[in-house]
Amino acid sequence: MTRIDEVRAATAAAGLGALLLTPGPDLRYVSGYHAHALERLTCLVVPAAGEAFMMVPRLELPAAQASPAGRIGLEFVPWDETDDPYAVVAKRLGDVASVGLSDRMWAMQSLRFRDALPGVEQHLAGRALAELRMRKSPAEVAALRAAGAAIDAVHEQVPGFLRAGRTEREVGRDIADAIMTAGHAVIDFVIVASGPNGASPHHDLSDRVIQQGDQVVVDIGGTMPSGYCSDSTRNYSVGEPDSAYAAYFEVLRRAQEAACDFVRPGVTCEAVDAAARQVIEEAGYGSYFIHRTGHGIGLESHEEPYIVSGNTRAMEPGFAFSIEPGIYLPGEHGARIEDIVVCGESGGERLNLTTRDLVVVYQ
């Protein structure tokens, strides 16, 4: 209920009459309820003035009551198959000028709310929630630290999965099993990018056979039972790497370290991006660093704040984000080093602790 009180105040400060939060990270953040996204409306309504309540399909009521939302004194309003829950929300809200909709609300639901609340302006709930969700509490940081340890345990096993003659997909299946065994509830992504596929930052898995001498980018992440996400990228070589790769990998390692060392309260997100980018540009690889340096992480693997040029937002204690510069040579290979970092009172804390050096796997 303390968090709902904070959200109510943030809603008022954002100039919104209410927040309408459907299943997804916003709903889980505010209420603790990890609801399934269905065509039947589940919606937490948080008025700027007045008591919050949750619309739930009657058949979902037991699950909602058994969730953390059921332990905080929240009012549940069950609805039956022949009811119009959008009309119920509109009637209970009364006269409001604007509402904030979950950033991930289905278009079908936002349009139904538009019809039920004619003339009411619709905005993103992030207008009120982004500031709260960016500042992780000590409990949230602890959850992210546990997620970091779990994905680190998977990276420790990767050398045993990699060898010439196996396909990326075969390696990926082993990694996926390890992600679940390490304690994740959901596998979010498994990238095994070997040889020239390493030059594609969001390569997935393919039937390419890993060759002796290949460099392999492994970017993996999942969601823990807590709802908090892991994300870490490490680099492997099946046999000794060629000298050109080794040279730019060392540049990348220094760039990632420079950005991590630059993190502290008061510096801007774009300044952290620049700290990594400067090292890479000065070494002549600037045109091969083709994405931002990082993204926020929490109940979503990508959320605010984004570590990118143009984001002048100053770091605050509790901000959690990736630092993951990369260098990608099309048709040849690529590399990316990624840690999750939390801004503390005087600097940054890396939550991923496995080696950032290139790991050479010998047959």
MIKOLLUM-638133 format. One line per 10 residues: their letters; for each residue y, z, x of N, C-alpha, C. Coordinates in steps of 0.05 Angstrom, whole numbers, padded with zeros to 5 digits, always signed. Atoms other than C-alpha are relative to their C-alpha. Example, Ala and Ser with C-alpha at 12.3 -4.5 7.8 and 13.67 -1.06 7.14 Angstrom:
AS	-00024,+00000,+00018,-00090,+00156,+00246,+00024,+00000,+00018; -00024,-00001,-00016,-00021,+00143,+00273,+00022,+00014,-00015 $
END
This chain:
MTRIDEVRAA	-00024,+00000,+00016,+00000,+00000,+00000,+00025,+00000,+00017; -00023,+00001,-00018,+00046,+00011,+00059,+00007,-00029,+00007; -00005,+00028,-00006,+00037,-00063,+00077,+00012,-00014,-00024; -00011,+00013,+00024,+00051,-00084,+00005,+00029,+00008,-00003; -00028,-00009,+00001,+00115,-00042,+00007,+00017,-00016,+00020; -00014,+00016,-00020,+00135,-00079,+00071,+00004,-00028,-00009; -00002,+00028,+00010,+00120,-00146,+00039,+00020,-00002,-00023; -00020,+00000,+00022,+00160,-00128,-00023,+00028,+00000,+00011; -00027,-00001,-00012,+00220,-00111,+00020,+00007,-00027,+00013; -00004,+00026,-00013,+00211,-00176,+00060,+00005,-00022,-00020 $
TAAAGLGALL	-00004,+00019,+00021,+00207,-00215,-00004,+00029,+00001,-00011; -00028,-00003,+00009,+00273,-00187,-00028,+00020,-00010,+00021; -00018,+00008,-00022,+00305,-00198,+00040,+00001,-00030,+00003; +00001,+00029,-00002,+00283,-00271,+00038,+00012,-00014,-00024; -00013,+00011,+00024,+00318,-00280,-00029,-00020,-00012,-00020; +00021,+00010,+00018,+00253,-00292,-00067,-00005,+00021,-00022; +00006,-00018,+00022,+00236,-00263,-00135,-00028,+00012,+00002; +00027,-00009,-00002,+00162,-00256,-00119,-00015,-00017,+00019; +00020,+00016,-00015,+00105,-00278,-00074,-00024,-00004,-00018; +00024,+00007,+00014,+00045,-00313,-00105,-00021,-00008,+00021 $
LTPGPDLRYV	+00018,+00004,-00022,-00013,-00307,-00056,-00028,-00005,-00009; +00027,+00008,+00007,-00078,-00344,-00067,-00019,+00003,+00024; +00019,-00005,-00022,-00142,-00339,-00024,+00008,-00015,+00026; -00008,+00010,-00027,-00128,-00349,+00050,+00011,+00022,+00017; -00009,-00021,-00018,-00097,-00313,+00108,+00023,+00017,-00011; -00022,-00016,+00011,-00034,-00291,+00070,-00011,+00022,-00018; +00012,-00019,+00018,-00075,-00257,+00016,-00015,+00022,+00016; +00016,-00020,-00015,-00121,-00224,+00067,+00019,+00018,+00016; -00019,-00016,-00015,-00061,-00200,+00109,+00012,+00022,-00018; -00014,-00019,+00017,-00027,-00167,+00050,-00018,+00020,-00014 $
SGYHAHALER	+00017,-00017,+00017,-00086,-00139,+00011,-00027,+00008,+00013; +00026,-00005,-00012,-00147,-00141,+00057,-00023,-00015,-00015; +00021,+00014,+00016,-00184,-00184,+00005,-00005,-00028,+00012; +00008,+00026,-00010,-00222,-00242,+00036,-00014,-00015,-00023; +00010,+00012,+00025,-00230,-00282,-00028,-00008,-00029,+00005; +00008,+00029,-00001,-00265,-00349,-00037,+00021,-00016,-00014; -00018,+00019,+00013,-00219,-00407,-00052,-00015,-00016,-00021; +00013,+00014,+00022,-00241,-00433,-00120,+00021,-00012,-00018; -00018,+00012,+00020,-00212,-00474,-00177,+00010,+00022,-00019; -00009,-00023,+00016,-00208,-00408,-00216,+00021,+00016,+00016 $
LTCLVVPAAG	-00022,-00012,-00014,-00143,-00373,-00199,-00005,+00029,+00007; -00003,-00027,-00010,-00144,-00311,-00156,+00028,+00001,+00013; -00028,+00000,-00010,-00072,-00291,-00141,+00012,+00028,+00001; -00015,-00025,-00002,-00037,-00230,-00114,+00029,-00006,-00005; -00028,+00004,+00007,+00032,-00225,-00145,+00016,+00024,+00011; -00016,-00022,-00011,+00083,-00184,-00105,+00029,-00006,-00008; -00028,+00004,+00008,+00150,-00181,-00142,+00019,+00014,+00020; -00019,-00013,-00017,+00212,-00165,-00102,+00008,+00027,-00011; -00005,-00026,+00013,+00224,-00110,-00153,-00022,+00004,-00021; +00022,-00004,+00019,+00165,-00081,-00190,-00027,+00003,+00015 $
EAFMMVPRLE	+00026,-00006,-00012,+00092,-00066,-00178,-00017,-00026,+00004; +00017,+00022,-00005,+00044,-00115,-00147,-00025,+00001,-00017; +00025,+00001,+00015,-00018,-00138,-00185,-00015,-00025,+00009; +00016,+00022,-00008,-00076,-00185,-00173,-00014,-00012,-00024; +00015,+00014,+00020,-00101,-00237,-00222,-00027,-00008,+00012; +00027,+00007,-00010,-00176,-00245,-00215,-00017,-00010,-00023; +00020,+00008,+00020,-00228,-00285,-00253,-00019,+00024,-00006; +00016,-00023,+00006,-00270,-00234,-00290,-00026,+00001,+00016; +00025,+00001,-00015,-00333,-00257,-00254,+00004,+00007,+00029; -00006,-00007,-00028,-00298,-00243,-00187,+00010,+00029,+00002 $
LPAAQASPAG	-00012,-00026,-00001,-00273,-00174,-00207,-00017,+00020,+00017; +00015,-00019,-00016,-00331,-00134,-00176,+00004,-00004,+00030; -00005,+00005,-00028,-00321,-00169,-00109,+00028,+00009,+00009; -00027,-00009,-00006,-00246,-00156,-00111,+00002,+00030,+00002; -00001,-00029,+00000,-00256,-00083,-00128,-00015,+00012,+00024; +00016,-00010,-00023,-00307,-00075,-00071,+00014,-00006,+00026; -00015,+00007,-00024,-00257,-00105,-00021,+00020,+00022,+00007; -00021,-00019,-00006,-00203,-00065,+00016,+00022,+00001,-00021; -00021,+00000,+00021,-00156,-00086,-00041,-00007,+00020,-00022; +00008,-00018,+00021,-00197,-00042,-00087,+00003,+00029,+00007 $
RIGLEFVPWD	-00003,-00028,-00009,-00183,+00020,-00046,+00029,+00009,+00004; -00028,-00006,-00005,-00107,+00018,-00045,+00016,+00004,-00026; -00013,-00005,+00025,-00092,+00030,-00119,+00014,-00024,-00012; -00011,+00024,+00010,-00075,-00042,-00133,-00010,-00006,-00028; +00008,+00007,+00027,-00076,-00064,-00206,-00014,-00027,+00000; +00014,+00026,+00004,-00127,-00118,-00222,+00003,-00009,-00029; -00003,+00011,+00027,-00115,-00163,-00281,-00021,-00022,-00003; +00022,+00020,+00003,-00181,-00198,-00299,+00007,-00020,-00022; -00004,+00020,+00021,-00179,-00262,-00339,-00026,-00014,-00006; +00025,+00013,+00009,-00232,-00298,-00379,+00003,-00030,+00000 $
ETDDPYAVVA	+00001,+00029,-00003,-00253,-00370,-00379,+00019,-00015,-00019; -00017,+00014,+00019,-00211,-00388,-00440,+00030,+00009,+00003; -00027,-00008,-00005,-00148,-00354,-00414,+00015,-00020,+00018; -00017,+00015,-00019,-00090,-00387,-00378,+00013,+00020,+00019; -00010,-00021,-00018,-00078,-00343,-00317,+00028,-00006,+00010; -00026,+00008,-00009,-00016,-00382,-00297,+00021,+00010,-00020; -00018,-00010,+00021,+00017,-00365,-00363,+00002,+00031,+00000; -00001,-00029,-00002,-00003,-00292,-00354,+00018,+00009,+00022; -00018,-00006,-00023,+00031,-00290,-00286,+00029,-00004,-00008; -00027,+00006,+00008,+00093,-00323,-00315,+00011,+00021,-00018 $
KRLGDVASVG	-00009,-00020,+00019,+00097,-00274,-00372,+00006,+00027,+00013; -00003,-00026,-00013,+00088,-00213,-00328,+00023,+00000,+00020; -00022,+00002,-00019,+00139,-00238,-00277,+00027,+00002,-00014; -00026,+00000,+00014,+00193,-00248,-00328,+00020,-00019,+00012; -00022,+00017,-00009,+00259,-00277,-00306,+00003,+00001,+00030; -00004,+00002,-00029,+00256,-00298,-00232,+00011,-00027,+00006; -00013,+00026,-00008,+00296,-00353,-00198,-00017,-00015,+00020; +00015,+00013,-00021,+00248,-00367,-00141,-00026,+00016,+00006; +00024,-00013,-00008,+00178,-00353,-00117,-00009,-00012,+00027; +00011,+00010,-00025,+00143,-00359,-00050,-00030,-00003,-00004 $
LSDRMWAMQS	+00028,+00006,+00004,+00075,-00393,-00052,-00014,+00002,+00027; +00017,+00000,-00024,+00019,-00382,-00001,+00003,-00026,+00015; -00004,+00024,-00015,+00029,-00431,+00055,-00024,-00019,-00003; +00024,+00016,+00003,-00043,-00455,+00043,-00010,-00002,-00029; +00008,+00003,+00028,-00043,-00455,-00033,-00007,-00029,-00006; +00007,+00027,+00008,-00078,-00515,-00063,+00023,-00012,-00016; -00020,+00015,+00015,-00031,-00568,-00091,-00005,+00003,-00030; +00007,-00003,+00028,-00068,-00562,-00157,+00012,+00026,-00012; -00010,-00026,+00010,-00047,-00489,-00163,+00030,+00001,+00001; -00030,+00000,-00001,+00025,-00499,-00140,+00012,-00016,-00023 $
LRFRDALPGV	-00010,+00016,+00023,+00034,-00553,-00193,-00004,+00015,-00026; +00004,-00016,+00024,+00004,-00507,-00246,+00022,+00022,-00002; -00022,-00020,+00000,+00054,-00453,-00226,+00027,-00013,-00006; -00025,+00014,+00006,+00110,-00504,-00228,+00003,-00004,-00030; -00001,+00004,+00029,+00092,-00520,-00301,+00003,+00026,-00015; -00001,-00026,+00013,+00083,-00446,-00319,+00027,+00014,+00004; -00026,-00013,-00006,+00150,-00427,-00287,+00021,-00022,+00003; -00019,+00022,-00002,+00197,-00485,-00305,+00027,+00009,+00010; -00027,-00006,-00011,+00262,-00485,-00266,+00000,+00021,+00022; +00001,-00020,-00021,+00237,-00433,-00217,-00005,-00014,+00027 $
EQHLAGRALA	+00003,+00013,-00026,+00246,-00455,-00145,-00025,+00010,+00015; +00023,-00006,-00015,+00184,-00457,-00102,+00006,-00002,+00030; -00003,+00000,-00029,+00186,-00438,-00028,-00027,+00008,+00012; +00023,-00010,-00014,+00134,-00422,+00024,+00001,+00030,+00003; +00001,-00029,-00004,+00112,-00350,+00027,+00006,+00008,+00029; -00007,-00005,-00028,+00120,-00355,+00102,+00029,+00008,+00005; -00028,-00008,-00001,+00194,-00347,+00090,+00003,+00030,+00001; -00001,-00029,+00000,+00179,-00274,+00077,-00021,+00012,+00019; +00023,-00013,-00014,+00112,-00263,+00113,-00001,-00007,+00030; +00003,+00008,-00028,+00120,-00300,+00179,+00009,+00021,+00020 $
ELRMRKSPAE	-00010,-00021,-00018,+00162,-00245,+00211,-00020,+00023,+00002; +00019,-00022,+00000,+00112,-00192,+00191,-00026,-00007,+00014; +00026,+00008,-00011,+00050,-00231,+00211,+00002,-00005,+00030; -00003,+00005,-00029,+00079,-00249,+00280,-00002,+00026,+00016; -00001,-00026,-00015,+00087,-00175,+00300,-00026,+00015,-00006; +00026,-00012,+00004,+00015,-00151,+00308,+00002,+00030,+00004; +00002,-00029,-00003,+00003,-00077,+00297,-00021,+00007,+00022; +00020,-00008,-00019,-00038,-00037,+00347,-00029,-00006,-00010; +00026,+00005,+00010,-00098,-00044,+00301,-00007,-00030,+00001; +00004,+00029,-00001,-00089,-00120,+00298,-00005,-00009,+00029 $
VAALRAAGAA	+00004,+00006,-00028,-00083,-00123,+00374,-00028,+00008,+00008; +00027,-00009,-00006,-00147,-00083,+00379,-00021,-00020,-00011; +00018,+00020,+00012,-00181,-00134,+00333,-00001,-00025,+00016; -00001,+00023,-00017,-00157,-00191,+00376,-00013,+00004,+00027; +00013,-00007,-00026,-00180,-00156,+00439,-00030,-00001,-00003; +00028,+00001,+00005,-00249,-00149,+00409,-00009,-00029,-00003; +00006,+00029,+00003,-00248,-00223,+00390,+00000,-00013,+00028; -00001,+00011,-00028,-00228,-00240,+00462,-00024,+00007,+00016; +00024,-00008,-00015,-00285,-00200,+00490,-00025,-00015,-00010; +00023,+00014,+00011,-00334,-00234,+00443,-00002,-00029,+00010 $
IDAVHEQVPG	+00001,+00028,-00009,-00314,-00304,+00463,-00003,-00001,+00030; +00006,-00001,-00029,-00313,-00284,+00537,-00030,+00002,+00005; +00029,-00003,-00004,-00386,-00264,+00529,-00014,-00027,-00003; +00012,+00027,+00003,-00400,-00335,+00506,+00005,-00017,+00025; -00006,+00015,-00024,-00364,-00367,+00565,-00017,+00008,+00024; +00018,-00009,-00022,-00406,-00324,+00612,-00027,-00014,-00001; +00026,+00013,+00003,-00467,-00360,+00584,+00000,-00030,+00004; -00002,+00029,+00000,-00441,-00431,+00587,-00013,-00013,+00024; +00013,+00014,-00022,-00464,-00447,+00658,-00031,-00003,-00004; +00029,+00003,+00005,-00536,-00435,+00634,-00006,-00022,-00020 $
FLRAGRTERE	+00005,+00021,+00019,-00527,-00488,+00580,+00006,-00027,+00011; -00010,+00025,-00010,-00495,-00542,+00623,-00019,-00011,+00022; +00014,+00013,-00022,-00537,-00590,+00663,+00000,-00030,-00005; +00001,+00029,+00003,-00541,-00665,+00676,-00024,-00007,-00017; +00021,+00009,+00018,-00583,-00701,+00624,+00001,+00011,-00028; -00003,-00010,+00027,-00563,-00659,+00565,+00024,-00013,-00013; -00023,+00011,+00014,-00515,-00685,+00512,+00020,+00022,-00006; -00020,-00019,+00008,-00450,-00652,+00493,-00009,+00015,-00026; +00009,-00012,+00025,-00480,-00640,+00424,-00021,+00021,+00004; +00021,-00020,-00005,-00541,-00604,+00452,+00013,+00025,+00012 $
VGRDIADAIM	-00014,-00023,-00011,-00496,-00559,+00494,+00016,+00015,-00021; -00016,-00012,+00021,-00451,-00548,+00434,-00017,+00017,-00019; +00017,-00016,+00017,-00510,-00524,+00392,-00006,+00027,+00012; +00005,-00026,-00014,-00527,-00471,+00444,+00024,+00018,-00001; -00024,-00016,+00001,-00455,-00449,+00447,+00005,+00011,-00028; -00004,-00009,+00028,-00450,-00445,+00371,-00018,+00024,-00006; +00018,-00023,+00004,-00511,-00399,+00370,+00010,+00024,+00014; -00010,-00023,-00016,-00481,-00356,+00424,+00025,+00012,-00013; -00024,-00010,+00013,-00415,-00350,+00386,-00008,+00019,-00022; +00009,-00018,+00022,-00452,-00320,+00326,-00013,+00025,+00012 $
TAGHAVIDFV	+00014,-00023,-00012,-00496,-00276,+00370,+00020,+00020,+00012; -00020,-00017,-00013,-00433,-00249,+00404,+00016,+00017,-00021; -00012,-00017,+00020,-00410,-00220,+00337,+00020,-00013,-00018; -00018,+00014,+00018,-00368,-00273,+00304,-00013,-00004,-00028; +00010,+00005,+00027,-00374,-00283,+00229,+00000,-00030,-00006; -00003,+00029,+00006,-00353,-00357,+00230,+00005,-00014,+00027; -00006,+00018,-00023,-00354,-00412,+00283,+00023,-00018,-00009; -00023,+00016,+00008,-00285,-00444,+00280,-00001,-00028,+00014; +00001,+00025,-00014,-00294,-00498,+00333,-00015,+00003,+00026; +00014,+00002,-00026,-00336,-00519,+00393,+00007,-00027,+00012 $
IVASGPNGAS	-00007,+00024,-00015,-00307,-00570,+00441,-00015,+00000,+00026; +00013,+00005,-00026,-00352,-00595,+00497,+00008,-00028,+00008; -00012,+00026,-00007,-00313,-00652,+00530,-00007,-00006,+00029; +00009,+00006,-00027,-00349,-00682,+00590,+00012,-00026,+00010; -00010,+00025,-00013,-00324,-00734,+00640,+00025,-00010,-00013; -00024,+00011,+00012,-00273,-00781,+00607,+00008,+00013,-00026; -00006,-00014,+00025,-00278,-00742,+00542,+00018,+00024,+00004; -00018,-00022,-00006,-00242,-00686,+00577,+00029,-00007,-00001; -00028,+00009,+00002,-00178,-00727,+00574,+00010,+00000,-00029; -00008,-00002,+00029,-00178,-00719,+00497,+00001,+00030,-00007 $
PHHDLSDRVI	-00002,-00029,+00005,-00151,-00648,+00482,-00017,+00010,-00023; +00014,-00009,+00023,-00184,-00645,+00414,-00026,-00015,-00004; +00027,+00011,+00002,-00249,-00680,+00430,-00018,+00022,-00012; +00018,-00019,+00013,-00305,-00648,+00390,-00027,+00001,+00015; +00026,+00003,-00013,-00378,-00662,+00407,-00009,-00028,-00004; +00010,+00027,+00002,-00412,-00728,+00420,-00028,-00001,+00011; +00026,+00004,-00011,-00479,-00756,+00441,+00001,-00010,+00029; -00002,+00008,-00028,-00452,-00772,+00510,-00018,+00019,+00017; +00017,-00015,-00018,-00502,-00750,+00564,+00017,+00009,+00024; -00014,-00012,-00023,-00472,-00704,+00616,-00012,-00010,+00026 $
QQGDQVVVDI	+00010,+00012,-00025,-00477,-00735,+00685,+00005,+00020,+00023; -00006,-00015,-00025,-00482,-00703,+00754,+00027,-00008,+00010; -00027,+00005,-00009,-00411,-00696,+00780,+00021,+00001,-00021; -00020,-00002,+00022,-00379,-00690,+00711,+00015,+00026,+00000; -00015,-00024,+00007,-00324,-00642,+00696,-00001,+00003,-00030; +00004,-00005,+00028,-00330,-00609,+00628,+00020,+00022,-00010; -00019,-00018,+00013,-00276,-00576,+00585,-00015,+00013,-00023; +00012,-00014,+00022,-00304,-00522,+00539,+00020,+00018,-00014; -00020,-00015,+00016,-00256,-00497,+00485,-00015,+00010,-00025; +00016,-00011,+00022,-00288,-00450,+00435,+00015,+00023,-00014 $
GGTMPSGYCS	-00012,-00022,+00015,-00268,-00401,+00381,-00013,+00005,-00026; +00012,-00008,+00026,-00289,-00364,+00319,+00016,+00022,-00013; -00013,-00021,+00015,-00269,-00313,+00268,-00019,+00024,-00001; +00016,-00024,+00001,-00294,-00241,+00273,-00002,+00011,-00028; +00001,-00012,+00027,-00315,-00199,+00213,+00027,+00013,-00008; -00026,-00011,+00006,-00246,-00167,+00218,+00019,-00021,-00011; -00018,+00022,+00008,-00215,-00235,+00202,+00016,-00011,+00022; -00016,+00009,-00023,-00183,-00241,+00270,-00015,-00019,+00018; +00012,+00024,-00013,-00195,-00303,+00313,-00001,+00003,+00030; +00002,+00003,-00029,-00217,-00318,+00383,+00006,-00029,+00007 $
DSTRNYSVGE	-00005,+00028,-00009,-00198,-00380,+00424,+00003,+00002,+00031; -00002,+00000,-00029,-00210,-00392,+00498,-00011,-00026,+00011; +00009,+00025,-00013,-00217,-00454,+00543,-00005,+00006,+00029; +00007,-00001,-00028,-00252,-00456,+00610,-00011,-00027,+00009; +00007,+00026,-00011,-00272,-00512,+00656,-00024,+00002,+00019; +00025,-00001,-00015,-00338,-00528,+00689,-00004,-00027,+00013; +00006,+00025,-00015,-00363,-00580,+00739,-00030,+00001,+00005; +00029,+00002,-00005,-00436,-00603,+00741,-00003,-00012,+00028; -00002,+00009,-00028,-00439,-00607,+00817,+00029,+00001,+00010; -00027,-00002,-00012,-00379,-00610,+00864,+00019,-00020,-00013 $
PDSAYAAYFE	-00019,+00019,+00011,-00316,-00641,+00834,+00012,-00018,+00022; -00013,+00017,-00020,-00280,-00698,+00867,+00027,+00012,+00008; -00024,-00012,-00011,-00219,-00683,+00908,+00025,-00003,-00018; -00023,+00004,+00018,-00169,-00713,+00859,+00000,+00020,-00023; +00002,-00020,+00022,-00194,-00668,+00803,+00007,+00028,+00011; -00004,-00026,-00012,-00195,-00607,+00848,+00030,+00005,+00005; -00029,-00003,-00007,-00122,-00620,+00868,+00016,+00006,-00025; -00017,-00005,+00023,-00094,-00623,+00798,-00010,+00025,-00015; +00009,-00025,+00012,-00138,-00566,+00774,+00014,+00024,+00012; -00015,-00022,-00012,-00104,-00521,+00824,+00028,+00001,-00010 $
VLRRAQEAAC	-00027,+00000,+00012,-00036,-00543,+00797,-00001,+00013,-00027; +00003,-00011,+00027,-00060,-00526,+00727,-00004,+00030,+00001; +00005,-00029,-00002,-00085,-00458,+00748,+00026,+00015,+00006; -00026,-00012,-00007,-00017,-00442,+00779,+00019,-00001,-00024; -00018,+00003,+00023,+00020,-00467,+00717,-00008,+00020,-00022; +00009,-00019,+00021,-00022,-00424,+00669,+00007,+00028,+00009; -00006,-00027,-00011,-00012,-00363,+00714,+00030,+00005,-00002; -00029,-00003,+00001,+00063,-00376,+00717,+00010,+00007,-00028; -00008,-00005,+00028,+00069,-00378,+00641,-00008,+00028,-00009; +00009,-00027,+00007,+00027,-00315,+00632,+00018,+00021,+00013 $
DFVRPGVTCE	-00017,-00019,-00015,+00069,-00278,+00684,+00028,+00002,-00012; -00027,+00001,+00010,+00133,-00299,+00649,+00004,+00015,-00027; -00002,-00013,+00026,+00116,-00265,+00583,+00011,+00028,+00002; -00012,-00027,+00003,+00159,-00205,+00565,+00019,-00001,-00023; -00019,+00000,+00022,+00204,-00183,+00508,+00026,-00012,+00008; -00027,+00011,-00005,+00268,-00222,+00503,+00000,-00028,+00010; +00001,+00028,-00008,+00246,-00287,+00535,-00008,-00017,-00024; +00005,+00017,+00023,+00242,-00346,+00488,-00027,-00013,+00003; +00026,+00014,+00001,+00179,-00382,+00467,+00003,-00026,+00017; -00003,+00024,-00015,+00207,-00446,+00497,+00002,+00005,+00030 $
AVDAAARQVI	-00001,-00007,-00028,+00220,-00411,+00563,-00028,+00004,+00012; +00027,-00003,-00010,+00147,-00393,+00569,-00013,-00028,+00003; +00010,+00028,-00002,+00129,-00466,+00554,+00011,-00013,+00026; -00013,+00012,-00023,+00179,-00487,+00608,-00012,+00011,+00027; +00011,-00012,-00024,+00148,-00439,+00659,-00026,-00015,+00009; +00024,+00015,-00006,+00082,-00476,+00654,+00006,-00029,+00007; -00006,+00028,-00002,+00112,-00545,+00647,+00013,-00007,+00027; -00014,+00004,-00025,+00156,-00538,+00709,-00019,-00004,+00023; +00020,+00002,-00022,+00097,-00527,+00755,-00014,-00027,+00000; +00015,+00025,+00003,+00060,-00587,+00728,+00018,-00024,+00006 $
EEAGYGSYFI	-00018,+00022,-00005,+00121,-00632,+00729,+00007,-00003,+00030; -00007,+00001,-00028,+00140,-00613,+00800,-00023,-00012,+00017; +00023,+00011,-00014,+00070,-00633,+00822,-00006,-00029,-00007; +00002,+00029,+00007,+00078,-00702,+00790,-00019,-00006,-00023; +00019,+00004,+00022,+00031,-00691,+00731,+00013,+00004,-00028; -00014,-00006,+00025,+00085,-00681,+00677,-00008,-00018,-00023; +00007,+00018,+00022,+00066,-00743,+00637,-00028,+00004,-00010; +00028,-00005,+00008,-00006,-00718,+00633,-00003,+00027,-00015; +00000,-00025,+00016,+00013,-00652,+00598,+00012,-00008,-00026; -00009,+00015,+00024,+00017,-00679,+00528,+00001,+00018,-00026 $
HRTGHGIGLE	-00002,-00017,+00023,+00019,-00618,+00482,+00016,+00025,+00007; -00015,-00025,-00005,+00055,-00552,+00473,-00018,+00019,+00016; +00015,-00019,-00017,+00035,-00493,+00517,-00017,+00019,-00016; +00016,-00019,+00015,+00009,-00450,+00460,+00007,+00003,-00029; -00004,-00005,+00029,+00004,-00426,+00389,-00006,+00029,-00005; +00007,-00027,+00008,+00003,-00359,+00355,-00028,+00002,-00010; +00028,-00005,+00009,-00063,-00328,+00334,-00001,+00027,-00014; +00004,-00025,+00015,-00085,-00274,+00286,-00022,-00005,-00021; +00018,+00007,+00022,-00118,-00285,+00218,-00004,-00030,-00002; +00004,+00029,-00003,-00110,-00359,+00233,-00001,-00006,+00030 $
SHEEPYIVSG	+00002,+00007,-00028,-00128,-00393,+00298,+00026,-00013,+00009; -00027,+00011,-00006,-00060,-00429,+00295,+00020,+00011,-00020; -00021,-00011,+00017,+00000,-00392,+00267,+00025,+00004,+00018; -00024,-00007,-00016,+00070,-00371,+00289,-00006,+00023,+00018; -00021,+00019,-00010,+00098,-00366,+00341,-00013,-00022,+00017; +00009,+00022,-00016,+00089,-00433,+00374,+00015,-00001,+00027; -00012,+00000,-00027,+00101,-00437,+00449,+00006,-00029,+00008; -00007,+00028,-00001,+00138,-00502,+00451,+00030,-00004,+00005; -00029,+00006,-00004,+00204,-00533,+00473,+00014,-00002,-00027; -00015,+00000,+00025,+00256,-00523,+00419,-00003,+00025,-00016 $
NTRAMEPGFA	+00004,-00025,+00014,+00229,-00456,+00395,+00015,+00021,+00016; -00018,-00019,-00014,+00286,-00409,+00415,-00006,+00029,-00009; +00006,-00027,+00008,+00253,-00348,+00383,-00007,+00017,+00024; +00005,-00018,-00023,+00253,-00289,+00431,-00026,+00016,-00005; +00025,-00016,+00002,+00187,-00254,+00445,+00006,+00029,-00007; -00001,-00028,+00008,+00176,-00185,+00415,-00027,+00013,+00005; +00026,-00013,-00003,+00122,-00133,+00428,-00017,-00005,-00025; +00018,+00006,+00022,+00062,-00150,+00385,-00005,-00030,-00005; +00005,+00028,+00002,+00069,-00225,+00389,-00026,-00007,+00014; +00026,+00008,-00012,+00000,-00256,+00402,-00002,-00030,-00001 $
FSIEPGIYLP	-00001,+00029,-00001,-00009,-00328,+00424,-00017,-00009,+00024; +00014,+00012,-00022,-00047,-00375,+00469,+00019,-00010,+00021; -00013,+00015,-00021,-00024,-00400,+00536,-00021,-00019,+00011; +00021,+00020,-00005,-00062,-00465,+00548,+00011,-00027,+00010; -00008,+00026,-00010,-00029,-00518,+00591,-00024,-00017,+00007; +00021,+00019,-00006,-00070,-00580,+00604,+00010,-00024,+00016; -00006,+00026,-00014,-00072,-00642,+00648,-00023,-00019,-00007; +00019,+00019,+00010,-00107,-00703,+00621,+00004,-00028,+00011; -00001,+00027,-00012,-00121,-00768,+00659,-00017,-00019,-00016; +00016,+00017,+00018,-00142,-00821,+00608,-00020,-00017,+00015 $
GEHGARIEDI	+00021,+00016,-00012,-00208,-00854,+00624,-00014,+00014,+00023; +00012,-00013,-00023,-00224,-00804,+00679,-00011,+00028,-00007; +00008,-00028,+00006,-00225,-00729,+00662,+00025,+00015,-00007; -00023,-00018,+00007,-00181,-00671,+00642,-00007,+00029,+00003; +00005,-00029,-00003,-00173,-00596,+00645,+00021,+00015,-00017; -00018,-00018,+00014,-00143,-00540,+00604,-00009,+00028,+00005; +00006,-00028,-00003,-00140,-00465,+00617,+00014,+00015,-00021; -00012,-00014,+00023,-00129,-00421,+00557,-00008,+00029,-00001; +00004,-00029,+00006,-00121,-00346,+00548,+00017,+00007,-00025; -00017,-00012,+00020,-00097,-00307,+00488,+00015,+00023,+00014 $
VVCGESGGER	-00017,-00019,-00013,-00038,-00264,+00510,+00016,+00015,-00022; -00016,-00017,+00018,-00003,-00206,+00474,+00024,+00009,+00015; -00025,-00011,-00013,+00069,-00189,+00490,+00001,+00030,-00005; -00003,-00029,+00002,+00075,-00116,+00506,+00028,+00009,+00005; -00027,-00011,-00003,+00134,-00071,+00519,+00014,-00010,+00026; -00012,+00008,-00025,+00144,-00096,+00590,-00012,-00026,+00011; +00012,+00025,-00010,+00100,-00158,+00598,-00023,-00008,-00018; +00022,+00011,+00016,+00040,-00196,+00574,-00027,+00012,+00008; +00027,-00008,-00005,-00032,-00174,+00568,-00019,-00023,-00008; +00019,+00021,+00006,-00086,-00227,+00573,-00025,+00013,-00013 $
LNLTTRDLVV	+00023,-00011,+00014,-00143,-00215,+00524,-00026,-00014,+00008; +00024,+00013,-00010,-00190,-00264,+00558,-00002,+00005,+00030; +00002,-00010,-00027,-00217,-00239,+00624,-00020,-00015,+00017; +00019,+00015,-00017,-00269,-00290,+00648,+00016,-00016,+00021; -00014,+00014,-00022,-00252,-00328,+00712,+00014,-00025,-00011; -00016,+00025,+00007,-00199,-00382,+00705,-00005,-00022,+00020; +00006,+00020,-00020,-00225,-00418,+00766,-00020,-00020,-00011; +00021,+00020,+00007,-00267,-00481,+00760,-00027,+00012,+00007; +00027,-00010,-00005,-00339,-00459,+00752,-00018,-00023,+00006; +00018,+00022,-00009,-00386,-00504,+00791,-00029,+00008,-00007 $
VYQ	+00027,-00005,+00008,-00455,-00509,+00761,-00019,-00017,+00017; +00018,+00015,-00017,-00510,-00528,+00809,-00027,-00002,-00014; +00026,+00005,+00013,-00576,-00557,+00785,-00022,+00015,+00014 $
END
